């Protein structure tokens, strides 16, 4: 049962990440400069989460260059599947990696 829950969390995080990748593409098409802040969704595993954060699109690209990284609102990390790495000094987001045995 716990393994199913962990798989759902990872699946939900992947859905939010794909949405952010589409947002990133849209910001580029709309002419948002790489140094300008853009809105991105929290990539946590909670399907009801509707929180978002603003970061420059270039910063988003840099973080997402590693496909194992997810960007979450602080406090949204799930210990069952996430290992917290970098925290934004301004408190906008935390960077997590999937645990090896998660999903």
C-alpha positions in Angstrom: 0.0 0.0 0.0 2.8 2.4 0.9 4.5 1.7 -2.5 1.3 2.6 -4.3 1.1 5.9 -2.4 4.7 6.8 -3.3 4.1 6.0 -6.9 1.0 8.3 -6.9 3.1 11.1 -5.4 5.8 10.7 -8.0 3.2 10.6 -10.8 1.6 13.8 -9.5 4.9 15.5 -9.3 5.6 14.6 -12.9 2.3 16.0 -14.0 3.1 19.4 -12.4 6.6 19.3 -14.0 5.1 18.8 -17.5 2.7 21.7 -16.9 5.7 23.9 -15.9 7.6 22.8 -19.0 4.6 24.0 -21.1 4.5 27.2 -19.1 8.2 27.7 -19.7 7.7 27.3 -23.5 4.7 29.7 -23.4 6.7 32.4 -21.5 9.3 32.1 -24.2 6.8 32.5 -27.0 5.3 35.5 -25.2 8.7 37.2 -25.2 9.4 36.9 -21.4 13.1 37.7 -21.1 15.2 34.9 -19.5 16.1 37.3 -16.6 12.5 38.2 -15.9 10.4 36.5 -13.3 7.7 34.1 -14.5 5.1 32.1 -12.7 5.6 28.3 -12.2 3.5 25.7 -10.4 4.6 23.9 -7.3 5.7 20.4 -8.4 4.7 18.6 -5.2 2.8 15.4 -5.1 -0.4 16.8 -3.8 -2.9 16.8 -6.7 -4.9 19.6 -4.9 -2.0 22.0 -4.7 -2.6 25.2 -6.5 0.4 27.2 -5.2 2.9 28.8 -7.5 6.2 30.7 -7.3 8.0 33.3 -9.4 11.5 32.8 -10.6 13.4 34.0 -13.7 12.9 31.6 -16.6 16.7 31.2 -16.9 16.9 30.1 -13.3 14.1 27.6 -13.9 16.0 26.3 -17.0 19.2 25.9 -14.9 17.4 24.0 -12.1 15.5 21.8 -14.5 18.6 20.8 -16.5 18.8 17.8 -14.2 15.7 15.7 -14.9 15.6 14.2 -11.4 15.0 17.6 -9.8 11.6 18.9 -8.9 10.9 22.5 -7.6 8.4 22.8 -4.7 7.0 25.4 -2.4 8.8 25.2 0.9 7.0 22.7 3.2 5.5 20.7 0.4 8.2 18.1 0.3 7.2 14.5 1.0 9.8 12.6 3.0 8.6 9.3 1.5 9.8 10.3 -2.0 11.8 13.5 -1.8 15.3 14.4 -0.6 15.6 18.1 -0.1 18.7 19.7 -1.8 19.0 23.4 -2.4 16.7 25.9 -0.8 16.2 29.3 -2.4 17.7 32.0 -0.2 14.6 34.1 -0.8 12.3 31.3 0.4 10.4 31.0 -2.9 11.1 27.3 -3.5 13.1 24.2 -2.5 14.7 21.8 -4.9 14.2 18.1 -4.2 15.4 14.9 -5.8 13.5 11.7 -6.0 14.7 9.0 -3.6 16.2 6.1 -5.5 13.5 3.7 -4.4 10.6 6.1 -5.0 8.4 5.5 -8.1 
